[in-house]
Structure formats: C-alpha cells, structure tokens
C-alpha cells in the first residue's frame, strides 16, 4: 500500500518493530570521518566504481524528482529523504510508536564496489556512521552490519569486529551478487554470522555486473521492479541446493522487499523436481520446502494484494505466521503505512505477531 501524504498528524499510535528503514548520508562527506584519509583521497581521484560500470543514474525512473523516495519525505531544509534523523522521528518513528527499527543503508555503502579494499573501507565506515550519527541519538534504531560481500574474508572480518555489539541487528547483503548466494565464496559470511548469533538480512537490488533478468536487460523500470522476486527466489534456491543449511543448521535468512506470495508455488516446484532429481544433491536430507520454512523469514513490504484477501492469509499460513515481519520501507515511494498495511482479516493475535512478536523472537529484542 502506497501512501504519499504527510503523517505528522496521524493518530495511529501502535507498538511496532519495523525491520526495513533506509537512512542515507546527507552527502558522501558524512562518511569521511570514519575512513582512512587514503580512501577519501581515492574516492576524490577515482570515484565510486560499481560493478554495473556504465550505470550513471539511479534505477528508478529518471523523471522521479526524489530518486525513488516519498515525495513528502524531503526534509524541511530540502535534504534528501532519509537523511535527517529528526524528520524521520517526526514522520515515521513517533507517529506510529515504532519500538525498534532496523536500518538497512543502501546508498554509498561500498557493497558492490569494484575495488574490494575500498568496498571494505566504505562498509566499515557505513557501520560506524550508523552508530555515531543515528543509533547514538536514537537507540530505537538498530544498525545492520554492512559487509563487502564479494570478498568473503573481508566480510567475515567485519562481522567478527562487530560481533557482540547489541546495536547491530543483522548482517546486510543484497540480492543481486556476482554469483548465487549459496555458492561457497559467500560461506565465510554465513559462518561468521552463525558464530555471532546474527541473522542474515538480504535486501533486493545490488550491483552484480549481470543483467537484472536471465534474458538480458529490461526495457522498462517496471520490469526491474517486478523482477525482485526472481532474484530472491534464485538465491533462496541456491542456498538450499548448495547444502548451506546442512552446513550451518542454525543460519537464519530475512528476505526484504521481494514480496512473498510467490513462495508456496516456488516451494512446490522445487519439491517436485527434487523428488525426481535428488540423486544430484545427496547432501540434502529433506525436501527443499522444509528448508524454506525453517530458515527463511519474509517482510510485508511490498505485499501482494490479491482480489480475495483470504488468499493472502492462506499464503501467510503456508509460509508460517511466525515467519512474517512488518517492514515499512521508509522513506521509499512504495512505503507501507504501519496503521493500515496489513490485511484486515488477520485477527488480533496474528497481527501482533507480524507487527512485533516475530521480529522480537528472531532478533531477541528486549
């Protein structure tokens, strides 16, 4: 559900855990205090070089004046949406009574940077920036451990450096990576996350160097937007088929901003093929859908809205009502309103599980 109206006078006061909030620096210079001078000089000389080397603009439509953000989320001073803690409090945290919000920084974070050393430096700077400029002044906002995921060892080192710090909620990856996320090159990340007792949060988008679809580059943004579930399904299947959860049986994966109505059919199809082809993957001890239900959590934004609301509740039931968590995606254009963003026919108990109970159980928030 998309809302584009100011919320400061909203009368909804609800207890809530929001697992997907996007802060952003006012400018790249905000990260400078947390970086070695050599890397700041490198950025000034060479710049940021993502794996989509020819991409100069944002994937959102170029005519969109807010770079894919809510039109009403610009700060009173004219700053970009998500760049002001004060305005985030006024527009989102306070009106809805957000008890805990998880920050997932997407811009200029270093993930997907071609230079792996610069990638590690930017990721580490982003983590310090989250703590110093956001969590320090607003403890309700928990940080993500942003890692240079294309360098498994550097990512593992960053996770271990932050392990035990309760200000971090999960390890943040993006869905479009250089290889499918179940491949062994990424296993050091999962090993470190399990050691630290942290879930892995995988947010859609990312710069992999590959086309967004299996048949090349799409003509329209709507194709890229709709493709999110395909890239998410691909990494989910990769994780299962590579035996990731046999190797790391306590690993937990949170899939953010990819919808979830596609999951039951996807699970049925994997199960059907596994029954005929299981000799190819003897390391799998159970049907693929069983790994799905045990190791994956989903978020409500964006949430499919079928013609018959009961169908959505049936889908949630198949996934598991204890596996669905609320996400607003603040301050993006397809933001979900915390007061009206869940199906009316859920019932009070299931609604509360999705609003806060499931996230509290997963993350251990007190």
Rosetta blueprint (number, residue, H / E / L):
1 X L
2 X L
3 X L
4 X L
5 X L
6 X L
7 X L
8 X L
9 X L
10 X L
11 X L
12 X L
13 X L
14 X L
15 X L
16 X E
17 X E
18 X E
19 X E
20 X E
21 X E
22 X L
23 X L
24 X L
25 X L
26 X L
27 X L
28 X H
29 X H
30 X H
31 X H
32 X H
33 X H
34 X H
35 X L
36 X L
37 X H
38 X H
39 X H
40 X H
41 X H
42 X H
43 X H
44 X H
45 X H
46 X L
47 X L
48 X L
49 X L
50 X E
51 X L
52 X L
53 X L
54 X L
55 X L
56 X L
57 X L
58 X L
59 X L
60 X L
61 X L
62 X L
63 X L
64 X L
65 X L
66 X L
67 X L
68 X L
69 X E
70 X L
71 X H
72 X H
73 X H
74 X L
75 X L
76 X L
77 X L
78 X L
79 X L
80 X L
81 X L
82 X L
83 X L
84 X L
85 X H
86 X H
87 X H
88 X H
89 X H
90 X H
91 X H
92 X H
93 X H
94 X L
95 X L
96 X L
97 X L
98 X E
99 X E
100 X E
101 X E
102 X E
103 X E
104 X L
105 X L
106 X L
107 X L
108 X L
109 X L
110 X L
111 X L
112 X L
113 X E
114 X L
115 X L
116 X H
117 X H
118 X H
119 X H
120 X H
121 X H
122 X H
123 X H
124 X H
125 X H
126 X H
127 X H
128 X H
129 X H
130 X H
131 X H
132 X H
133 X H
134 X H
135 X H
136 X L
137 X L
138 X L
139 X L
140 X L
141 X E
142 X E
143 X E
144 X E
145 X E
146 X E
147 X L
148 X L
149 X L
150 X L
151 X L
152 X H
153 X H
154 X H
155 X H
156 X H
157 X H
158 X H
159 X H
160 X H
161 X H
162 X H
163 X L
164 X L
165 X L
166 X L
167 X L
168 X E
169 X E
170 X E
171 X E
172 X E
173 X E
174 X E
175 X L
176 X L
177 X L
178 X L
179 X L
180 X L
181 X L
182 X L
183 X L
184 X H
185 X H
186 X H
187 X H
188 X H
189 X H
190 X H
191 X H
192 X H
193 X H
194 X H
195 X H
196 X H
197 X L
198 X L
199 X E
200 X E
201 X E
202 X E
203 X E
204 X L
205 X L
206 X L
207 X L
208 X L
209 X L
210 X L
211 X L
212 X L
213 X E
214 X L
215 X L
216 X E
217 X L
218 X L
219 X L
220 X L
221 X H
222 X H
223 X H
224 X H
225 X H
226 X H
227 X L
228 X H
229 X H
230 X H
231 X H
232 X H
233 X H
234 X H
235 X H
236 X H
237 X H
238 X H
239 X H
240 X H
241 X H
242 X L
243 X L
244 X H
245 X H
246 X H
247 X H
248 X L
249 X L
250 X L
251 X L
252 X L
253 X E
254 X E
255 X E
256 X E
257 X L
258 X L
259 X L
260 X L
261 X L
262 X L
263 X H
264 X H
265 X H
266 X H
267 X H
268 X H
269 X H
270 X H
271 X H
272 X H
273 X H
274 X H
275 X H
276 X H
277 X H
278 X H
279 X H
280 X H
281 X H
282 X L
283 X L
284 X L
285 X L
286 X L
287 X L
288 X H
289 X H
290 X H
291 X H
292 X H
293 X H
294 X H
295 X H
296 X E
297 X E
298 X E
299 X E
300 X L
301 X L
302 X L
303 X L
304 X L
305 X L
306 X L
307 X L
308 X L
309 X H
310 X H
311 X H
312 X H
313 X H
314 X H
315 X H
316 X H
317 X H
318 X H
319 X H
320 X L
321 X H
322 X H
323 X H
324 X E
325 X E
326 X L
327 X L
328 X L
329 X L
330 X E
331 X L
332 X E
333 X L
334 X L
335 X L
336 X L
337 X L
338 X L
339 X L
340 X L
341 X L
342 X L
343 X L
344 X L
345 X L
346 X L
347 X L
348 X H
349 X H
350 X H
351 X H
352 X H
353 X H
354 X H
355 X H
356 X H
357 X H
358 X H
359 X H
360 X H
361 X H
362 X H
363 X H
364 X L
365 X L
366 X L
